[in-house]
């Protein structure tokens, strides 16, 4: 993996943000600068300023579209009172903002250590996956369901930062040789992993992440493709 994207969301009112969000932003920029120099990776950074109506998403960090807390064990989200935001919206003591909780630790601003841990986790995971996965294929007949699985798989692979081309194969005989009779099919290294289903991007990402050659449990929907049997 040589490129990742990071998005930081925070409440903004007339160019001002709360103290905890400001602290997170400073920590994030420090980590980005450090990791680009030390690891030689390209990090694209996007700052999204939120209106008051979207304050529940304030102080979120997304790495390749996935919330930072999903890369760190034993992290839960919470909330507590935020005097700084209360002042910005002129409603004293009435504003709660999100926190990250790890055991008894409550992080109001996201510290450097957690940001680094999350970025290293996705880099290491992607590097490991790249060494294991030689090819990803979608088998289908060209129907809407098959095309949808192809598009979702391409999106999942892109968001994970995997430099692997997703190949579309409309030769049904080749799919049947793999031992499947329902379509569409998602196969990794020639092994059918998802059969007759249209999972979400997040489900596909999890399937790829969990992939272990010869040990992955195949997910199958016996009802098959919605194309009416034309696959």
Wavefront OBJ file of the C-alpha trace (Angstrom):
o trace
v 0.000 0.000 0.000
v 1.478 3.362 -1.009
v -1.546 5.641 -0.762
v -4.352 6.180 1.739
v -7.032 8.820 2.148
v -7.963 10.469 5.438
v -11.049 12.577 6.101
v -11.503 14.585 9.294
v -14.982 15.849 10.142
v -15.615 18.561 12.687
v -18.216 21.132 13.683
v -17.483 24.623 12.390
v -19.204 27.887 13.140
v -17.938 31.002 11.407
v -14.437 29.551 11.177
v -14.332 28.384 14.790
v -14.378 24.841 16.141
v -14.378 23.349 19.635
v -11.247 22.693 21.671
v -11.397 18.899 21.427
v -11.822 18.963 17.640
v -9.002 21.478 17.356
v -6.774 19.148 19.369
v -7.659 16.195 17.142
v -6.891 18.232 14.030
v -3.452 19.206 15.322
v -2.657 15.598 16.275
v -3.821 14.323 12.904
v -1.664 16.736 10.921
v 1.375 15.773 13.028
v 0.802 12.083 12.299
v 0.280 12.656 8.570
v 3.502 14.647 8.294
v 5.456 12.071 10.304
v 4.163 9.014 8.429
v 4.645 10.497 4.983
v 8.296 11.138 5.835
v 9.023 7.906 7.716
v 6.963 5.425 5.663
v 7.075 7.090 2.268
v 3.339 6.723 1.730
v 1.087 9.252 0.036
v -1.729 10.500 2.270
v -4.537 12.575 0.799
v -6.207 14.691 3.488
v -9.711 16.154 3.440
v -11.186 18.419 6.095
v -14.998 18.432 6.205
v -16.622 21.260 8.160
v -20.003 20.339 9.608
v -23.023 22.526 10.390
v -24.744 22.388 13.770
v -27.292 19.858 12.490
v -24.511 17.301 11.892
v -22.656 17.683 15.186
v -23.125 13.979 15.966
v -20.481 13.273 13.277
v -18.067 15.866 14.637
v -14.509 14.740 15.422
v -14.711 11.645 13.221
v -11.622 10.430 11.375
v -12.150 8.157 8.370
v -9.272 6.224 6.811
v -10.069 5.027 3.293
v -13.718 5.676 4.148
v -13.692 3.599 7.353
v -13.995 5.106 10.831
v -10.708 5.105 12.752
v -12.182 3.220 15.713
v -12.853 0.181 13.494
v -9.094 -0.407 13.208
v -8.397 -0.397 16.954
v -9.359 -3.214 19.360
v -11.659 -2.532 22.315
v -12.680 0.943 21.197
v -16.251 2.154 21.627
v -17.806 5.508 20.872
v -19.483 7.544 23.568
v -20.312 11.137 24.372
v -20.029 13.665 27.157
v -20.673 17.362 27.723
v -18.578 19.735 25.657
v -18.433 23.239 27.170
v -16.490 24.497 24.144
v -19.231 23.529 21.680
v -21.889 24.821 24.094
v -20.261 28.243 23.885
v -20.149 28.130 20.093
v -23.873 27.424 19.807
v -24.694 29.734 22.738
v -26.420 26.989 24.715
v -24.428 26.570 27.946
v -24.081 22.991 29.256
v -26.490 21.596 26.672
v -24.098 20.181 24.081
v -22.751 16.608 24.148
v -19.946 15.599 21.779
v -18.609 12.194 20.750
v -15.726 10.501 22.525
v -13.668 7.369 21.974
v -13.625 5.024 24.956
v -11.065 2.280 25.548
v -11.689 0.519 28.828
v -11.694 3.205 31.509
v -9.942 5.698 29.245
v -12.079 8.384 27.644
v -10.542 10.320 24.745
v -12.215 13.649 24.011
v -9.602 14.622 21.450
v -8.153 11.724 19.453
v -4.505 11.311 20.498
v -1.497 10.785 18.237
v -1.057 7.204 19.468
v -4.524 6.068 18.345
v -4.231 7.772 14.958
v -0.869 6.121 14.315
v -2.193 2.732 15.450
v -5.153 2.934 13.075
v -3.048 3.957 10.071
v -0.450 1.250 10.718
v -3.235 -1.302 11.114
v -4.709 -0.604 7.686
v -1.235 -0.484 6.073
v -0.218 -3.819 7.603
v -3.565 -5.432 6.799
v -3.424 -4.296 3.184
v 0.192 -5.418 2.774
v -0.665 -8.835 4.202
v -3.715 -9.181 1.979
v -1.783 -8.164 -1.101
v 0.743 -10.924 -0.466
v -2.048 -13.502 -0.070
v -4.414 -12.464 -2.867
v -3.323 -12.999 -6.440
v -6.661 -12.431 -8.161
v -10.258 -11.415 -7.483
v -12.943 -12.412 -9.978
v -16.665 -11.840 -10.402
v -18.532 -14.439 -12.481
v -21.874 -13.590 -14.068
v -23.967 -13.351 -17.217
v -24.026 -9.599 -17.588
v -27.315 -9.095 -15.756
v -27.870 -6.125 -13.428
v -27.133 -8.173 -10.299
v -23.839 -9.428 -11.693
v -22.794 -5.935 -12.742
v -23.740 -4.606 -9.325
v -21.543 -7.168 -7.548
v -18.689 -6.234 -9.884
v -19.083 -2.512 -9.138
v -19.353 -3.085 -5.374
v -16.288 -5.328 -5.372
v -14.246 -2.781 -7.317
v -15.296 -0.103 -4.850
v -14.384 -2.292 -1.858
v -10.952 -3.097 -3.307
v -10.304 0.587 -4.062
v -11.339 1.714 -0.583
v -9.017 -0.890 0.940
v -6.120 0.462 -1.102
v -5.440 -2.896 -2.754
v -3.622 -2.696 -6.079
v -5.528 -5.683 -7.469
v -7.633 -5.674 -10.608
v -11.119 -7.158 -10.261
v -11.756 -9.285 -13.353
v -15.250 -9.892 -14.708
v -15.844 -13.292 -16.318
v -19.053 -13.978 -18.252
v -18.063 -17.491 -19.289
v -20.553 -19.470 -17.206
v -18.786 -22.748 -18.016
v -15.735 -21.506 -16.110
v -17.897 -20.740 -13.096
v -19.527 -24.155 -13.249
v -16.054 -25.704 -13.280
v -15.602 -24.091 -9.851
v -18.591 -26.098 -8.642
v -21.181 -23.304 -8.460
v -24.662 -23.212 -9.985
v -25.967 -19.881 -8.653
v -24.793 -16.460 -9.780
v -23.259 -13.924 -9.417
v -20.078 -15.296 -7.828
v -17.176 -13.550 -6.118
v -14.014 -15.649 -6.155
v -10.628 -15.034 -4.545
v -7.645 -16.941 -5.932
v -10.080 -19.179 -7.814
v -12.092 -20.083 -4.702
v -15.805 -19.082 -4.661
v -16.350 -16.921 -1.576
v -19.753 -15.320 -2.192
v -22.387 -17.093 -4.285
v -25.789 -15.816 -5.408
v -25.645 -12.760 -3.147
v -25.257 -8.988 -3.462
v -23.501 -7.982 -0.226
v -22.716 -4.412 0.772
v -19.311 -2.822 0.199
v -18.554 -3.213 3.910
v -19.461 -6.929 3.793
v -17.192 -7.451 0.783
v -14.352 -5.636 2.556
v -14.796 -7.832 5.610
v -14.826 -10.965 3.438
v -11.569 -9.907 1.799
v -10.001 -8.995 5.138
v -10.984 -12.340 6.646
v -9.661 -14.250 3.679
v -7.348 -17.102 4.486
v -6.607 -19.454 1.624
v -8.381 -22.749 2.132
v -10.027 -21.611 5.361
v -12.598 -19.036 4.279
v -16.212 -20.045 4.784
v -18.235 -19.598 1.603
v -21.352 -17.421 1.859
v -24.176 -18.610 -0.342
v -27.780 -17.685 -1.018
v -29.570 -20.654 -2.567
v -32.184 -18.386 -4.158
v -29.481 -17.258 -6.572
v -29.412 -14.286 -8.906
v -32.386 -11.973 -9.383
v -32.056 -12.176 -13.173
v -34.734 -14.851 -13.298
v -32.456 -17.736 -14.136
v -30.756 -16.150 -17.142
v -27.331 -16.481 -15.528
l 1 2 3 4 5 6 7 8 9 10 11 12 13 14 15 16 17 18 19 20 21 22 23 24 25 26 27 28 29 30 31 32 33 34 35 36 37 38 39 40 41 42 43 44 45 46 47 48 49 50 51 52 53 54 55 56 57 58 59 60 61 62 63 64 65 66 67 68 69 70 71 72 73 74 75 76 77 78 79 80 81 82 83 84 85 86 87 88 89 90 91 92 93 94 95 96 97 98 99 100 101 102 103 104 105 106 107 108 109 110 111 112 113 114 115 116 117 118 119 120 121 122 123 124 125 126 127 128 129 130 131 132 133 134 135 136 137 138 139 140 141 142 143 144 145 146 147 148 149 150 151 152 153 154 155 156 157 158 159 160 161 162 163 164 165 166 167 168 169 170 171 172 173 174 175 176 177 178 179 180 181 182 183 184 185 186 187 188 189 190 191 192 193 194 195 196 197 198 199 200 201 202 203 204 205 206 207 208 209 210 211 212 213 214 215 216 217 218 219 220 221 222 223 224 225 226 227 228 229 230 231
